[in-house]
Amino acid sequence: MKKPQSGAKTFLFTIVLILNLTSFCFANRLNFKIDSTKSKTISFKIKLKSADKITIKPSALKFDKHLAYSFTVDDGYRSAYLIAFPLFNGGKISGPMINEWKNDQGGDGTNSKGLFYSNGLGNKIPFKLGLAINGGAIGDFSAYRGHLSWAEVKEMYDAGWDILNHGFHHATKHGTNFLTEVTENTTSIQQNLGFTMSHFVVPGGESDPGYQLEYEKDALANGSFSVASYVGLGPVINVKDKVNLDKMIYGRTFLQSSKDTIGFKTMDRFLATFDSVAKLPNPIWYNEFTHGVGNGNLWNLSMRFPDFKYYMTAIANKYGSKGNDSIWMAPWQEVYEYIWLRDRIKIKYTQNNKEVIVTIELPEIPKTFRNRDISLTIDTSSKFEIESDSSDFKISSDGKTKHKLINIQLK
């Protein structure tokens, strides 16, 4: 009788052990799922002056702008620093500067007051560009070098300009190792500037048919969220509703000066196209590219400085803070990251008389993102104030004036 009893105890112990192990494993799976959900919630309070009903929704574009405009200069030529940077930020524009290729990458030597749009709350923000660079060409050479130095790239990056992967050597010819071009450039920027690029621009040049497809594939498989190529989405992207950003490939539209150097007829044609885009009824994301922006038309694939200055100044005067202030002039990465976050947040709010509690559930944001901003469009006839004691974000609004906009910057 003892043996059966011992067997029963053994059997019972085994069942209990299995149940405990099962519970342990289930609990760990459950905990794993919970731990892997890295979303978090932020909240704040809106105090209205009257009890009128309020509605809140994410703005289609940052600062509730109508037109996001992304302009990229390819290849890391020095005119971006000598010309475009002071033109946009304000400061001394370089005079003529003949580089190592006997091309003039300088400008007119004047002082610029800067080109600006606003954040919708009266604060001016300078226009910014994206820089598609090849780490193999960046260095610290003579004053007459054709490419940027690491210090110049860092200064522009620190000022909010985005750096885009353009391949390490700008290689396109037969036998190019496309994967190496992508990854070596990523490593180069990490080592010299301390951040990881997250968008790729296919370099152009002598090549085998379809080479861009190899670049697209390798870039998207190795950390790039989007690729600028020859054929793809855009250049006009409707952003009123959710945008499919997954493995995005978009087509580049190049601007370049004509051979005729008299007047600005070519730029006026480009501006007419820009005006037609700006008049579209839905919020729009528009992108354009060029190479150099100095006095010389570098490789005949660039904008001469007088054309570049004329074009950008005209846009700023009409659509920037001096005009109707409808433009958000920001690099491709900045706009991409705003739309990505906009389409993933979940906003809830409850109104009790003159008090509104707003909660926003945030997704896990990729580590390579450098922008974590949310703009909210508010529909209320009442002025309001915002109360928040959180250190997780900065918040500002026009609650005491137009009472239509809230800007949130996540930390």
C-alpha positions in Angstrom: 0.0 0.0 0.0 2.9 2.4 0.6 4.2 2.1 -2.9 0.9 3.2 -4.5 0.7 6.0 -1.9 4.3 7.1 -2.7 3.5 6.9 -6.4 0.4 9.1 -5.8 2.5 11.6 -4.0 5.1 11.6 -6.8 2.3 12.1 -9.3 0.7 14.9 -7.3 4.1 16.6 -6.9 4.7 16.4 -10.6 1.3 17.9 -11.4 1.9 20.8 -8.9 5.4 21.3 -10.3 4.0 21.5 -13.9 1.3 23.9 -12.8 3.9 26.1 -11.1 6.2 26.1 -14.0 3.3 26.8 -16.4 2.2 29.7 -14.2 5.8 31.0 -14.0 6.3 30.8 -17.7 2.9 32.5 -18.4 3.7 35.2 -15.9 7.1 35.8 -17.5 5.5 36.0 -20.9 3.0 38.4 -19.6 5.7 40.5 -17.9 7.7 40.4 -21.1 4.8 41.7 -23.1 4.3 44.5 -20.5 8.0 45.3 -20.4 8.3 45.5 -24.2 5.5 48.1 -24.4 7.5 51.2 -23.9 4.7 53.7 -24.7 3.9 56.3 -22.1 1.3 58.9 -21.4 1.6 62.6 -20.8 -1.2 64.8 -19.5 -2.0 68.5 -18.9 -5.0 70.6 -17.9 -6.6 73.4 -20.0 -8.5 76.0 -18.0 -11.1 77.8 -20.2 -12.4 81.3 -19.5 -15.9 80.1 -20.5 -17.6 76.7 -20.6 -17.9 76.5 -24.4 -17.3 73.1 -25.9 -13.7 72.4 -27.0 -12.4 70.0 -29.6 -8.7 68.9 -29.9 -6.9 67.0 -32.6 -3.3 66.6 -33.9 -2.3 69.3 -36.4 -1.6 67.9 -39.9 1.8 69.6 -39.8 4.0 71.1 -37.1 2.8 74.5 -35.9 -0.4 73.8 -37.8 1.2 75.0 -41.1 -0.3 74.4 -44.5 2.9 73.6 -46.4 5.9 71.6 -45.2 8.8 72.4 -47.6 11.9 70.2 -47.5 15.0 71.3 -49.6 18.1 69.1 -49.8 21.6 70.0 -51.1 23.5 66.9 -52.3 27.1 65.9 -52.0 28.2 68.1 -49.1 29.6 71.0 -51.1 31.0 73.9 -49.2 28.6 76.5 -50.7 26.0 75.1 -48.3 28.0 76.6 -45.4 29.4 79.7 -47.1 26.1 80.7 -48.7 22.9 79.0 -47.7 23.6 78.9 -43.9 24.2 82.6 -43.4 21.4 83.5 -45.9 18.9 81.6 -43.8 20.2 82.3 -40.3 21.4 85.8 -40.9 25.0 86.9 -41.1 27.8 87.5 -43.5 27.5 85.7 -46.8 30.8 84.7 -48.3 32.2 86.7 -51.2 33.5 84.9 -54.3 35.6 81.8 -53.4 37.3 79.8 -56.1 37.6 76.2 -55.0 40.0 73.4 -55.9 37.9 72.7 -59.0 38.2 76.3 -60.2 34.5 76.8 -59.5 33.2 79.8 -57.5 31.4 78.5 -54.4 31.1 81.9 -52.9 28.3 84.5 -53.0 27.9 88.3 -53.0 29.6 89.2 -49.7 26.5 90.9 -48.3 25.0 90.7 -44.8 21.7 88.7 -44.7 19.0 89.5 -42.1 17.8 85.8 -42.4 14.8 84.0 -43.8 12.2 82.9 -41.3 8.8 81.4 -40.6 7.1 81.3 -37.2 6.1 78.6 -34.7 2.5 79.9 -34.9 3.0 81.7 -31.6 5.1 84.6 -32.8 8.6 83.1 -32.4 10.7 83.2 -35.6 12.5 80.1 -36.8 15.2 80.3 -39.6 14.8 78.3 -42.8 16.7 75.0 -42.7 18.0 72.6 -45.3 19.0 68.9 -45.4 22.6 67.9 -46.3 23.1 64.7 -48.2 26.8 64.0 -47.5 29.5 61.4 -48.3 31.7 60.9 -45.3 34.7 60.0 -47.5 34.7 63.5 -49.0 34.4 65.4 -45.7 37.6 66.6 -44.1 39.6 69.5 -42.9 41.7 70.6 -45.9 42.7 73.9 -47.3 40.5 77.0 -47.3 39.9 76.4 -51.0 38.4 72.9 -50.6 35.3 72.0 -52.5 33.7 69.9 -49.7 32.6 70.8 -46.2 34.7 70.2 -43.1 33.5 68.1 -40.2 33.3 71.3 -38.1 31.1 73.0 -40.6 28.8 70.0 -40.9 28.5 69.9 -37.1 27.7 73.6 -36.8 24.8 73.2 -39.3 23.6 70.0 -37.7 23.6 71.7 -34.3 21.5 74.5 -35.8 18.8 72.0 -36.8 19.9 71.1 -40.3 19.6 67.3 -41.0 22.4 65.1 -42.3 21.3 62.4 -44.8 23.2 59.4 -45.9 24.5 59.7 -49.5 26.9 56.8 -49.5 30.5 56.9 -48.3 32.3 57.5 -51.6 29.3 58.6 -53.8 30.0 55.4 -55.7 27.6 54.4 -58.6 29.8 52.7 -61.2 29.9 49.0 -62.1 31.2 46.9 -59.3 30.0 49.2 -56.5 29.4 47.5 -53.2 26.2 49.3 -52.3 25.8 47.8 -48.9 29.3 48.9 -47.9 28.6 52.4 -49.2 25.5 52.6 -47.0 27.1 51.2 -43.8 30.5 52.8 -44.1 28.9 56.2 -44.4 26.8 55.5 -41.3 29.9 54.5 -39.4 31.8 57.6 -40.6 29.1 60.0 -39.3 28.8 58.1 -36.0 32.6 58.4 -35.4 33.0 62.0 -36.5 29.7 63.6 -35.4 28.2 61.2 -32.8 24.8 60.4 -34.2 23.2 57.9 -36.5 21.7 58.9 -39.8 18.2 57.5 -40.6 17.4 58.6 -44.2 19.2 57.9 -47.4 19.6 59.8 -50.7 20.7 57.7 -53.7 23.8 59.3 -55.3 23.7 59.9 -59.1 26.3 59.4 -61.8 27.7 56.9 -64.3 26.1 53.6 -63.4 24.5 50.3 -64.4 20.8 50.3 -65.2 18.8 49.7 -62.0 21.7 50.5 -59.6 19.4 52.7 -57.5 17.2 49.7 -56.7 20.2 48.1 -55.0 20.8 51.3 -53.0 17.2 51.5 -52.0 17.1 47.8 -50.8 20.4 48.0 -48.8 19.5 51.4 -47.2 16.1 50.3 -46.1 17.5 47.1 -44.7 20.2 48.9 -42.7 18.6 51.6 -40.6 17.1 54.1 -43.2 13.4 54.9 -42.7 13.1 56.4 -46.2 15.1 56.8 -49.5 15.2 59.6 -52.0 15.6 58.0 -55.4 14.6 58.6 -59.1 11.1 57.3 -59.0 8.8 57.2 -56.0 6.3 59.1 -53.9 6.0 62.9 -54.3 7.3 65.5 -54.8 3.9 66.6 -53.6 2.5 64.5 -50.7 -0.9 65.0 -49.3 -0.6 64.8 -45.5 -4.2 65.6 -44.5 -4.8 61.9 -43.5 -2.4 59.2 -42.3 0.7 58.8 -44.5 2.2 55.4 -45.3 5.8 56.0 -44.2 6.9 52.4 -44.1 10.0 51.9 -46.3 9.1 55.1 -48.1 10.8 55.8 -51.4 10.2 59.2 -52.8 11.2 60.8 -56.2 13.6 63.8 -56.2 12.8 67.0 -58.1 15.9 68.8 -59.0 16.2 72.6 -59.4 19.1 74.0 -61.4 20.0 77.2 -63.1 19.7 77.6 -66.8 22.6 78.6 -69.1 21.0 82.0 -69.5 22.3 84.2 -66.7 20.2 87.3 -67.5 17.2 87.7 -65.2 15.4 85.1 -63.2 13.0 83.6 -65.8 13.9 80.0 -64.9 13.4 80.7 -61.2 10.1 82.4 -61.9 8.9 79.2 -63.6 10.0 77.2 -60.5 8.2 79.8 -58.3 5.0 79.4 -60.3 5.1 75.7 -59.7 5.7 76.4 -56.0 2.7 78.8 -55.9 0.5 76.2 -57.4 1.5 73.6 -54.7 1.0 76.1 -51.9 -2.6 76.8 -53.2 -3.6 73.1 -53.0 -6.6 72.8 -50.5 -5.1 70.1 -48.3 -1.9 70.3 -46.1 1.0 69.4 -48.3 4.6 68.1 -48.0 6.8 69.3 -50.9 10.4 68.5 -51.5 13.1 69.8 -53.9 16.9 69.2 -54.4 20.0 70.8 -55.9 23.7 70.5 -55.6 25.9 73.6 -55.2 24.5 77.0 -54.5 27.5 79.2 -55.1 28.2 81.7 -57.9 29.3 79.0 -60.3 26.8 76.4 -61.6 28.8 73.4 -60.2 28.8 70.5 -62.6 25.9 72.3 -64.4 23.7 70.5 -61.8 23.4 73.4 -59.3 21.7 76.7 -58.6 23.9 79.8 -59.0 23.9 81.9 -55.9 21.8 84.8 -57.4 19.2 82.3 -58.4 19.2 80.5 -55.1 18.9 83.8 -53.1 16.1 85.1 -55.4 14.2 81.8 -55.1 14.4 81.4 -51.4 13.8 85.1 -50.6 10.7 85.1 -52.7 9.3 82.1 -50.9 10.2 83.6 -47.5 8.6 86.9 -48.3 5.4 85.3 -49.5 5.0 82.3 -47.3 7.3 83.0 -44.3 6.9 85.2 -41.3 6.9 88.3 -43.6 4.1 86.9 -45.6 1.1 84.7 -44.8 3.3 82.5 -42.5 1.8 79.3 -44.0 5.2 77.5 -44.5 7.1 75.1 -42.4 10.6 75.2 -44.0 12.2 72.1 -42.5 14.5 69.2 -43.7 13.0 65.9 -44.8 13.9 64.0 -41.6 12.2 66.6 -39.4 9.0 66.5 -41.3 9.1 62.7 -41.6 9.5 62.3 -37.8 6.6 64.7 -37.1 4.2 62.8 -39.3 5.3 59.5 -38.0 4.5 60.6 -34.4 1.4 62.4 -35.4 -0.1 59.2 -36.9 0.7 57.1 -33.8 -0.3 59.2 -30.8 -3.7 58.7 -29.1 -5.4 61.8 -27.7 -8.1 61.7 -25.1 -9.7 64.6 -23.3 -12.6 65.1 -20.9 -14.3 68.5 -20.3 -16.0 69.4 -17.1 -17.4 72.9 -17.4 -14.3 75.2 -17.7 -11.7 72.5 -17.1 -10.3 70.0 -19.7 -8.0 67.2 -18.8 -5.9 66.1 -21.9 -4.0 62.8 -22.0 -1.8 61.7 -24.9 -0.5 58.2 -25.2 2.8 58.1 -26.9 4.3 55.2 -28.9 7.9 54.0 -28.4 9.9 56.5 -30.5 13.0 55.2 -32.4 16.3 56.1 -30.9 17.6 57.7 -34.1 14.8 60.3 -34.1 16.0 63.8 -33.2 12.6 65.5 -33.3 9.8 64.7 -30.8 7.2 67.4 -31.4 3.4 67.5 -31.4 1.2 70.4 -32.4 -2.5 70.3 -31.5 -5.3 72.3 -33.2 -7.8 73.6 -30.8 -11.3 74.6 -31.7 -12.9 76.8 -29.0 -14.3 80.3 -28.8 -12.8 80.7 -25.3 -9.4 81.9 -24.3 -7.5 79.5 -22.1 -4.5 78.8 -19.9 -2.5 75.5 -19.6 -1.5 73.9 -16.3 1.2 71.2 -16.2 3.8 70.2 -13.7 5.5 67.5 -15.8 9.2 67.6 -16.6 8.6 65.2 -19.6 7.7 67.9 -22.0 7.6 71.7 -22.7 4.2 73.1 -23.7 3.2 76.5 -25.2 0.0 77.9 -26.7 -1.8 81.0 -28.0 -4.5 80.4 -25.5 -4.6 84.1 -24.5 -4.8 85.4 -28.1 -6.0 83.3 -31.0 -6.7 80.3 -28.8 -6.2 77.8 -31.6 -2.8 76.1 -31.2 -0.8 74.1 -28.6 2.8 73.1 -29.3 4.4 70.3 -27.3 8.1 69.4 -27.3 8.8 66.0 -25.7 12.1 65.6 -23.8 
